[in-house]
Amino acid sequence: MPFQIVRNDITKMEVDAIVNAAKPSLLGGGGVDGAIHAAAGPELLEECRALGGCAVGEAKLTRAYRLPCKYVIHTVGPRWKGGLLGEARQLASCYRASLALALERGCESVAFPLISAGAHGYPKERAMKIAVDNIGEFLMEHDMTVYLVVFGQESVAIGHRLFADIEEYIDDHYAEAQPSNRPAARRDDADASVCYSYAPTAPMPEAKRRRGRPAAAASYSPGAVTATESLDERLRRLDESFQQMLLRKIDESGMTDAQCYKKANIDRKLFSKIRNDVHYRPSKTTAVAFAVALELDLPEARELLSKAGFALSNSSKFDVIVRYFIEKRRYNVHEINEVLFYYDQSLLGC
């Protein structure tokens, strides 16, 4: 996944660069800043002394010394003073400046803490939105793996209204699986490590027919033959593989391939595998991510999932949460994954 939230210690992240939420002096402090200096060793402090400090919203780069990464990018986040003194602009600048430095040094992976959300008092929900928006905007233009490193669910704040609505929906629809003689439901990625991922929404240009693909029909209903669709064509549709239906739906949506897999938070290399293998079998989280990116309604989403051998049921909390968002036509992968993360479920993407 291009953008992930993971539970980890940032000093243990094996990436090209980690970002330090530093003080303006760059000479160490408490929290993440102190932990990074302690893990890197005294050489980091010596190099920082020569940098002459750093202004709020800016970033500077050093070597990483004893840390398991190449670089440390030091950025100074704003203190929360009510939100009327330019804090949001300064915090956004922290992410943009840090990512620009990482790109300049050829980094392929970067790990951020949630800047300013600790001792600086920035409200977590607002800090998360600024992080996701700015990292997401960057990833629409550049290929890089970006991690947001948190310690637990409490670091991700769900809006009170959304939380209440989700709780009510789960209470109404979620049925705990009871022991029975039926085969156990397939739980794809059930033991995967929990991470949060997001792909930004991209503007959709006018549909363009790509070479090597069948022309997209104006509309399709599995239960009826339209005036422009022969019985043979309908039967071929019924026998579509996951890959064939996915590519058809991308064409019908008007998105390019890149816009679709970025919106689904799918890695370009994985999408290339899917595109080149008519029989490719995705994970459930990947299949659902594409259904969300394509903004399919519930019957269409079920159909796409069925092509990969999956279904949505009331015996899986993951499935119920996904159904909630599809039924409400809320197709923001960030929002869905925030809820999935909170409920300790596998997240959308590859």
Helices and strands as residue ranges (DSSP letters): E 3-7, G 10-12, E 17-21, H 31-40, H 42-49, E 59-63, E 71-75, H 87-104, E 109-112, H 124-139, E 145-150, G 153-155, H 160-173, E 195-197, H 231-238, H 242-253, H 257-263, H 268-276, H 284-293, H 298-307, H 317-327, H 333-342
